[in-house]
Amino acid sequence: MAKFIHAIYDDDDKLLDAVRDLKENKVTIEEVFTPFPVHGLDHVMGLAPTRIAIAAFLYGCVGFTFALLMINYIMIVDWPQNIGGKPSFSFQENMPAFVPVMFELTVFFTGHLMVITFYLRSRLWPFKKAENPIPETTDDKFLIQIPVFGNESKIKSILKKTDLFKMSVIDAKKEKNEEIDNVQNNAQDRDTEITIGFVFHSRKYSDGSSNLRIQFTKGRGQQYAKNSGLRIFRKHWISKKNEVSDKHVDYIKINKSLNVLKDNIEKAKNKFSSGSLDFEDVYKSIIN
């Protein structure tokens, strides 16, 4: 397949909603890249249940059988011993003493062979080159890779109705990479300019909220983030507008604070462009 659409989201709940919409409209999804396992994603995508449990049972049987044969040969056949007046002349009479060994080898075979099977099935091995389309999928972004079969306009119309962070059309034949960026406060990726945007801390509090952070990026090598002082429920975050919906608690107060931050961001970017502000000190003019 030479042409794909990459739909990028900044929240796992938004990702699940988008996958549901695509599946309801009979759109083929080739792969989904996430920085961590998303609960319920396999069911939404209609994936078959994993068979690793069946493999685990078989590997456990192999380990148990190996333990029986090994300990019978060592303690009964090859080198029977009279320990404390309890001779090892038959397996049945001494089996209770062999239970720890049988248990440990069963667990050993099951655990190790499951890991090996998983890596082989996933085609993962040392020094393998990463296959994720963008490195952000190992940080805080979620990507849906959709093959295009002459239905590009249909897919785009469906995705634009979702809370999309970014969408890219990848055409290998024409070497075209057109991007539709829905994030405000973005700048070109050059050493002379900076990008300032909102990101969520990966850790969630017990109530489900997360710290909203402001991320500062200069070129390709310099980046840092600072807490904005706001705790937000990610499911109510509107990435296109960089604000929360009216379903969020105290949404009016939070959006007022966000508007102040966005104004400060624009002022800080102008100061940086004029050379009156260093990159390391940009955050000081935004966060009071």
C-alpha positions as CSV (number, residue, x, y, z in Angstrom):
1,M,0.0,0.0,0.0
2,A,1.5,3.3,-1.2
3,K,-0.9,5.7,0.4
4,F,-2.0,6.1,4.0
5,I,-3.8,8.6,6.2
6,H,-2.3,9.2,9.6
7,A,-4.8,10.5,12.2
8,I,-3.1,11.6,15.4
9,Y,-4.8,12.2,18.8
10,D,-3.6,13.5,22.1
11,D,-5.9,11.5,24.4
12,D,-6.8,7.8,24.6
13,D,-10.6,8.5,25.0
14,K,-10.5,10.6,21.8
15,L,-8.7,7.7,20.0
16,L,-11.4,5.2,21.1
17,D,-14.2,7.5,19.8
18,A,-12.4,7.9,16.5
19,V,-11.8,4.2,16.0
20,R,-15.5,3.5,16.8
21,D,-16.6,6.1,14.1
22,L,-14.2,4.6,11.5
23,K,-15.4,1.0,12.3
24,E,-19.1,2.1,12.1
25,N,-18.4,3.5,8.6
26,K,-16.7,0.3,7.5
27,V,-13.3,2.0,7.1
28,T,-10.3,-0.3,7.3
29,I,-7.7,0.4,10.0
30,E,-4.3,-1.1,9.3
31,E,-2.6,-0.3,12.7
32,V,-2.9,1.8,15.8
33,F,0.2,3.1,17.6
34,T,-0.1,4.1,21.2
35,P,2.5,5.0,23.9
36,F,0.8,2.6,26.4
37,P,-1.9,-0.2,26.2
38,V,-5.3,1.4,25.8
39,H,-8.0,-0.5,27.7
40,G,-10.8,-1.6,25.3
41,L,-9.0,-0.8,22.1
42,D,-8.8,-4.4,21.0
43,H,-12.6,-4.8,21.4
44,V,-13.4,-1.6,19.6
45,M,-11.2,-2.7,16.7
46,G,-12.8,-6.1,16.6
47,L,-9.6,-8.0,17.2
48,A,-9.8,-11.7,18.0
49,P,-8.9,-12.7,21.6
50,T,-5.3,-13.5,22.1
51,R,-4.2,-17.2,22.1
52,I,-1.2,-16.6,24.4
53,A,-3.2,-18.3,27.3
54,I,-3.4,-21.5,25.3
55,A,0.3,-21.4,24.6
56,A,0.9,-20.7,28.3
57,F,-1.0,-23.8,29.3
58,L,0.9,-26.0,26.8
59,Y,4.2,-24.5,27.9
60,G,3.2,-25.3,31.5
61,C,2.5,-28.9,30.6
62,V,5.9,-29.1,29.0
63,G,7.6,-27.7,32.1
64,F,5.7,-30.0,34.4
65,T,6.5,-33.1,32.3
66,F,10.2,-32.1,32.1
67,A,10.2,-31.7,35.9
68,L,8.7,-35.2,36.4
69,L,11.2,-36.9,34.1
70,M,14.2,-35.0,35.4
71,I,13.6,-35.5,39.1
72,N,12.6,-39.1,38.7
73,Y,15.8,-39.8,36.8
74,I,18.0,-37.9,39.2
75,M,16.5,-39.0,42.5
76,I,15.1,-42.4,41.7
77,V,16.9,-44.0,38.7
78,D,20.4,-42.5,38.5
79,W,21.4,-41.7,42.1
80,P,18.9,-42.9,44.8
81,Q,19.8,-41.8,48.2
82,N,18.8,-42.7,51.8
83,I,18.2,-39.4,53.4
84,G,17.3,-39.5,57.1
85,G,16.1,-43.1,56.8
86,K,13.8,-42.2,53.9
87,P,15.1,-44.0,50.9
88,S,14.2,-42.7,47.4
89,F,13.3,-46.1,46.0
90,S,10.0,-45.1,44.3
91,F,8.6,-41.9,42.8
92,Q,5.2,-42.3,44.4
93,E,6.5,-42.5,48.0
94,N,8.7,-39.4,47.5
95,M,6.4,-37.2,45.3
96,P,5.5,-34.7,48.0
97,A,9.1,-33.7,48.4
98,F,9.3,-33.2,44.6
99,V,6.4,-30.7,44.5
100,P,8.4,-27.5,44.8
101,V,10.7,-28.5,42.0
102,M,7.8,-29.4,39.7
103,F,6.0,-26.2,40.5
104,E,9.1,-24.0,39.9
105,L,9.9,-25.6,36.6
106,T,6.3,-25.3,35.4
107,V,6.3,-21.6,36.1
108,F,9.8,-21.2,34.6
109,F,8.9,-22.9,31.3
110,T,5.6,-21.0,31.1
111,G,7.0,-17.6,31.8
112,H,10.1,-17.8,29.6
113,L,8.5,-19.5,26.6
114,M,5.5,-17.0,26.7
115,V,8.0,-14.1,26.5
116,I,9.9,-15.7,23.6
117,T,6.6,-16.5,21.8
118,F,5.4,-12.9,22.2
119,Y,8.6,-11.4,20.8
120,L,8.7,-13.9,17.9
121,R,5.0,-13.3,17.1
122,S,5.5,-9.6,17.2
123,R,8.7,-9.8,15.2
124,L,10.7,-8.0,17.8
125,W,14.3,-8.7,18.3
126,P,17.5,-6.8,19.4
127,F,18.6,-4.0,17.1
128,K,15.3,-4.0,15.1
129,K,14.5,-0.6,13.6
130,A,11.4,1.0,15.1
131,E,8.3,0.9,12.8
132,N,6.2,3.6,14.4
133,P,5.6,6.4,11.9
134,I,6.3,9.2,14.4
135,P,8.4,9.2,17.6
136,E,5.6,11.0,19.5
137,T,3.7,7.7,19.7
138,T,6.2,6.6,22.4
139,D,5.5,9.8,24.4
140,D,2.0,11.2,24.5
141,K,0.4,10.8,21.0
142,F,-1.9,8.2,19.5
143,L,-1.9,7.4,15.8
144,I,-4.3,5.6,13.6
145,Q,-2.9,4.3,10.3
146,I,-5.6,4.0,7.6
147,P,-4.9,2.6,4.1
148,V,-6.5,4.6,1.2
149,F,-8.4,2.6,-1.4
150,G,-9.9,5.5,-3.4
151,N,-11.9,6.6,-0.4
152,E,-9.7,9.5,0.8
153,S,-12.4,12.1,0.9
154,K,-14.7,9.8,2.9
155,I,-12.0,9.1,5.5
156,K,-11.1,12.7,5.9
157,S,-14.7,13.8,6.4
158,I,-15.1,11.2,9.1
159,L,-11.9,12.2,10.9
160,K,-12.6,15.9,10.8
161,K,-15.7,15.2,12.9
162,T,-13.6,13.7,15.6
163,D,-11.5,15.7,18.1
164,L,-8.5,15.4,15.9
165,F,-5.0,16.7,16.9
166,K,-3.4,16.3,13.5
167,M,-3.9,14.5,10.2
168,S,-1.4,13.6,7.5
169,V,-1.7,12.1,4.1
170,I,1.3,9.9,3.2
171,D,1.8,9.1,-0.5
172,A,5.0,7.1,-1.1
173,K,4.6,7.2,-4.9
174,K,4.3,10.9,-5.2
175,E,6.5,11.6,-2.2
176,K,3.8,13.9,-0.9
177,N,3.2,14.6,2.7
178,E,0.4,17.1,3.2
179,E,-0.5,18.0,6.7
180,I,-3.6,19.4,8.3
181,D,-2.6,20.8,11.7
182,N,-5.3,21.6,14.2
183,V,-3.0,22.8,17.0
184,Q,-2.7,26.5,17.9
185,N,0.5,28.2,18.9
186,N,2.6,26.1,16.5
187,A,5.7,27.4,14.8
188,Q,8.1,26.2,12.1
189,D,10.7,23.8,13.3
190,R,13.8,26.0,12.9
191,D,16.5,27.0,15.2
192,T,15.4,30.6,15.0
193,E,11.8,29.9,16.1
194,I,10.1,28.1,18.9
195,T,7.0,26.0,19.3
196,I,4.9,26.4,22.4
197,G,1.9,24.2,23.1
198,F,-0.1,22.5,25.7
199,V,0.5,18.8,26.7
200,F,-0.8,16.6,29.5
201,H,1.3,15.0,32.1
202,S,1.2,11.2,31.7
203,R,0.3,10.6,35.3
204,K,-3.3,11.0,36.4
205,Y,-4.7,11.8,39.8
206,S,-7.1,9.6,41.7
207,D,-10.1,11.7,40.4
208,G,-8.9,11.2,36.8
209,S,-7.6,14.7,36.2
210,S,-4.1,15.5,34.9
211,N,-1.7,18.4,35.1
212,L,-1.8,20.6,32.0
213,R,1.8,21.5,31.0
214,I,3.3,24.0,28.6
215,Q,5.9,22.5,26.3
216,F,8.6,24.6,24.8
217,T,10.5,23.4,21.7
218,K,13.4,25.0,19.8
219,G,14.6,23.4,16.6
220,R,15.1,19.6,17.0
221,G,17.4,19.4,20.0
222,Q,16.0,21.6,22.8
223,Q,12.8,21.0,24.7
224,Y,11.4,21.4,28.2
225,A,8.0,21.6,29.8
226,K,6.5,23.5,32.8
227,N,3.3,23.0,34.7
228,S,0.6,25.6,33.9
229,G,-0.9,25.3,37.4
230,L,-4.1,23.8,36.0
231,R,-5.6,20.3,36.5
232,I,-7.9,19.2,33.7
233,F,-9.9,16.2,32.8
234,R,-8.5,15.2,29.4
235,K,-11.8,13.9,28.1
236,H,-13.2,17.4,28.2
237,W,-10.1,19.0,26.5
238,I,-10.7,20.5,23.0
239,S,-7.4,20.4,21.3
240,K,-8.5,22.4,18.3
241,K,-9.3,25.4,20.5
242,N,-6.9,24.7,23.4
243,E,-9.8,25.0,25.9
244,V,-12.2,22.8,27.9
245,S,-15.8,22.1,27.0
246,D,-18.7,23.3,29.1
247,K,-19.0,19.8,30.6
248,H,-15.8,20.4,32.6
249,V,-16.1,21.5,36.3
250,D,-15.5,25.3,36.5
251,Y,-15.0,25.5,32.8
252,I,-15.5,29.3,32.7
253,K,-12.8,29.9,35.2
254,I,-10.4,27.4,33.5
255,N,-11.0,28.9,30.1
256,K,-10.3,32.4,31.4
257,S,-7.0,31.1,32.8
258,L,-6.2,29.4,29.5
259,N,-6.9,32.6,27.5
260,V,-4.5,34.5,29.7
261,L,-1.8,31.8,29.1
262,K,-2.4,31.9,25.3
263,D,-2.0,35.6,25.3
264,N,1.2,35.3,27.3
265,I,2.4,32.7,24.8
266,E,2.0,35.0,21.9
267,K,3.7,37.8,23.7
268,A,6.6,35.5,24.7
269,K,7.0,34.2,21.1
270,N,7.2,37.8,19.8
271,K,9.8,38.7,22.5
272,F,11.9,35.6,21.5
273,S,11.7,36.5,17.8
274,S,12.9,40.0,18.5
275,G,15.8,38.6,20.5
276,S,14.8,40.2,23.8
277,L,14.2,36.8,25.5
278,D,16.3,33.7,25.8
279,F,14.8,30.3,25.1
280,E,15.5,29.1,28.7
281,D,13.6,32.1,30.1
282,V,10.5,32.1,27.8
283,Y,8.4,30.3,30.4
284,K,9.0,33.1,33.0
285,S,7.0,35.5,30.9
286,I,4.1,33.1,30.5
287,I,3.7,31.5,33.9
288,N,3.4,33.9,36.8
